Amino acid sequence: MTRPDSTWPGGSSWGRLAPEHRAAIGTVLLLALATCLLIVALPMVGSLVIGAAVVAGFAGAGAATLYVLSRD
């Protein structure tokens, strides 16, 4: 037996949300995703930048060494 509003007693009415509630849920999910992105992705990007700087430093030092050793 269903209720007049098509929900079961104690059940969810997810399919009957008003559009403004759906927009609010979408906004909350978007903010949660952005927060996870900031917590997880930014340190990874920072590590890549630091790693690239270290590799560039060694490459520059190697190039300078080769230049100095190749001069007569």
TITIMAR-191798 format. One record per residue (C-alpha): x, y, z. Coordinates in pm, whole numbers, padded with zeros to 5 digits, always signed. Layout:
# TITIMAR-191798
XYZ ...
This chain:
# TITIMAR-191798
+00000+00000+00000 +00138+00340-00092 +00072+00672+00063 -00096+00947-00137 +00240+01120-00188 +00388+00796-00330 +00635+00742-00047 +00657+00446+00186 +00624+00506+00558 +00972+00586+00681 +01102+00570+00323 +01288+00820+00112 +01124+01082-00104 +01442+01141-00312 +01249+01138-00641 +01011+01406-00523 +01259+01679-00432 +01181+02031-00531 +01416+02183-00792 +01565+02426-00540 +01652+02134-00312 +01818+01951-00600 +02025+02260-00673 +02129+02281-00308 +02232+01915-00306 +02428+01969-00627 +02605+02267-00474 +02697+02069-00162 +02832+01783-00373 +03032+02026-00586 +03184+02187-00276 +03269+01845-00133 +03441+01748-00458 +03635+02076-00466 +03745+02024-00105 +03869+01673-00183 +04047+01811-00487 +04225+02072-00277 +04320+01823-00007 +04443+01549-00243 +04549+01708-00572 +04730+02024-00463 +04997+01844-00258 +05055+01614-00554 +05093+01912-00788 +05326+02079-00537 +05538+01766-00521 +05560+01757-00900 +05669+02121-00910 +05937+02064-00646 +06053+01750-00826 +06073+01937-01157 +06277+02214-00992 +06523+01960-00848 +06561+01783-01183 +06608+02118-01360 +06876+02213-01108 +07068+01891-01166 +07028+01925-01542 +07157+02283-01529 +07452+02181-01316 +07529+01893-01552 +07509+02120-01856 +07737+02375-01691 +07986+02101-01602 +07989+01970-01958 +08036+02323-02092 +08329+02392-01859 +08495+02056-01932 +08453+02091-02307 +08631+02429-02326 +08994+02437-02430 
